[in-house]
Amino acid sequence: MWNRRSSSPSWKRTLNVSTKYLVQDLNRGPNLPFEENSFDATTYVVSIDYLTKPLDVSKEISRELKPGGQAIMSFSSRCFWTKAISIWTSIGDTDHFLIVGAYSHYTGGFERPQVSDLSNSGPQKAISALFKRMSSSAG
């Protein structure tokens, strides 16, 4: 457990954390240079609304996740309207979940996604997340 007196949380000392990273424009090249079944989890952080090839990216994530692995996709009701894809800016929050869920459905291999509202209550909802897990038999 982490407390204010320790220099770092105990989990941080026991995790094998990668120091490698990749910067890539997924709209230009949605294929990623990772082997199949190589990740336990992946995240999309407030970026799904900007992807011009979201199914291709979702298929790549599906390919790279281990069976039982989890993809976490967070998205917001706020975005750069001039950069987001047109379907995203023409619909509301509820439909955003349907679109992201459809990406999982048409990609195949994922179990039914779970949705969570991570924002504070009120008219300015900030962030939501969709959690999807690879089928144990996928891969």
C-alpha positions in Angstrom: 0.0 0.0 0.0 1.1 3.5 -0.7 1.1 6.1 2.1 2.5 9.6 2.3 5.6 8.5 4.2 6.9 6.0 1.7 8.9 7.2 -1.3 6.9 5.1 -3.7 3.9 2.8 -3.6 4.7 -0.9 -3.0 3.0 -1.9 -6.2 5.3 0.4 -8.2 8.3 -1.4 -6.8 7.0 -4.8 -7.7 5.6 -4.2 -11.2 7.7 -4.7 -14.3 7.0 -1.4 -16.0 8.0 -0.9 -19.6 10.0 2.2 -20.4 9.4 1.8 -24.2 6.7 3.6 -26.1 5.6 4.2 -29.6 4.3 7.3 -31.3 2.2 6.6 -34.4 -0.5 8.4 -36.4 -3.2 5.7 -36.5 -5.2 7.6 -39.1 -2.2 7.2 -41.5 -1.2 3.6 -40.5 -3.5 1.6 -38.2 -1.3 -1.4 -38.2 0.9 -1.7 -35.1 4.3 -3.4 -34.9 3.4 -5.8 -32.1 3.0 -9.6 -32.1 -0.3 -11.4 -31.7 -1.4 -12.1 -28.2 1.2 -9.9 -26.7 -0.8 -7.6 -24.3 -2.9 -8.2 -21.2 -4.6 -4.8 -21.6 -4.7 -1.8 -23.9 -6.2 1.6 -23.5 -7.6 4.2 -25.9 -7.6 7.5 -23.9 -10.0 10.1 -25.4 -9.0 9.3 -28.9 -11.6 7.1 -30.5 -13.5 10.1 -31.7 -10.6 11.2 -33.9 -10.0 7.9 -35.6 -10.8 7.7 -39.3 -10.3 3.9 -39.4 -11.7 2.8 -36.0 -12.5 -0.7 -37.1 -8.9 -1.2 -38.4 -7.5 0.0 -35.1 -9.9 -2.1 -33.2 -8.9 -5.2 -35.2 -5.3 -4.5 -34.4 -6.1 -4.2 -30.7 -8.0 -7.5 -30.9 -5.0 -9.1 -32.7 -2.6 -8.0 -30.0 -4.6 -8.8 -26.9 -4.1 -12.1 -25.2 -7.3 -14.2 -24.7 -9.1 -12.7 -21.7 -7.2 -9.4 -22.2 -9.0 -6.1 -21.7 -9.3 -3.1 -23.9 -10.4 0.1 -22.0 -11.7 2.9 -24.1 -12.3 6.3 -22.5 -14.1 9.1 -24.4 -15.5 12.4 -23.5 -18.5 14.5 -24.4 -16.0 17.2 -25.1 -13.7 17.1 -28.1 -12.0 19.3 -30.7 -15.0 19.6 -33.0 -12.9 20.5 -36.0 -10.8 17.3 -35.6 -13.4 14.7 -34.5 -15.0 12.5 -37.1 -18.4 13.9 -38.4 -20.5 11.1 -37.0 -19.2 11.7 -33.5 -20.1 15.4 -33.6 -23.5 14.8 -35.0 -24.8 12.5 -32.2 -25.1 12.6 -28.4 -23.4 10.8 -25.6 -25.7 7.7 -25.6 -25.0 7.1 -29.3 -21.3 7.4 -28.6 -21.6 4.2 -26.5 -23.5 2.5 -29.3 -20.8 3.4 -31.9 -17.9 2.3 -29.7 -19.8 -0.9 -28.9 -20.4 -1.5 -32.6 -16.7 -1.3 -33.2 -16.2 -4.1 -30.7 -19.1 -6.1 -32.3 -17.9 -5.8 -35.9 -14.3 -6.5 -34.9 -15.2 -9.8 -33.4 -13.6 -11.8 -30.6 -14.7 -9.5 -27.8 -17.2 -10.3 -25.1 -20.1 -7.9 -24.5 -18.7 -4.5 -23.4 -19.4 -2.9 -20.1 -20.0 0.8 -19.8 -19.0 3.2 -16.9 -19.7 6.9 -16.4 -16.6 8.3 -14.9 -17.7 11.9 -14.8 -19.3 14.0 -12.1 -23.1 14.4 -12.3 -24.4 17.4 -14.0 -24.9 18.8 -17.5 -21.2 18.9 -18.3 -20.4 15.2 -18.2 -16.7 14.9 -19.0 -15.7 11.3 -19.4 -17.1 7.8 -19.9 -15.4 4.5 -20.5 -16.2 1.3 -22.2 -14.5 -1.9 -21.0 -14.3 -4.8 -23.4 -12.6 -8.2 -22.8 -11.4 -10.6 -25.4 -13.1 -14.0 -25.3 -11.1 -16.6 -23.5 -11.3 -18.7 -26.7 -10.2 -15.8 -29.0 -6.7 -15.8 -30.4 
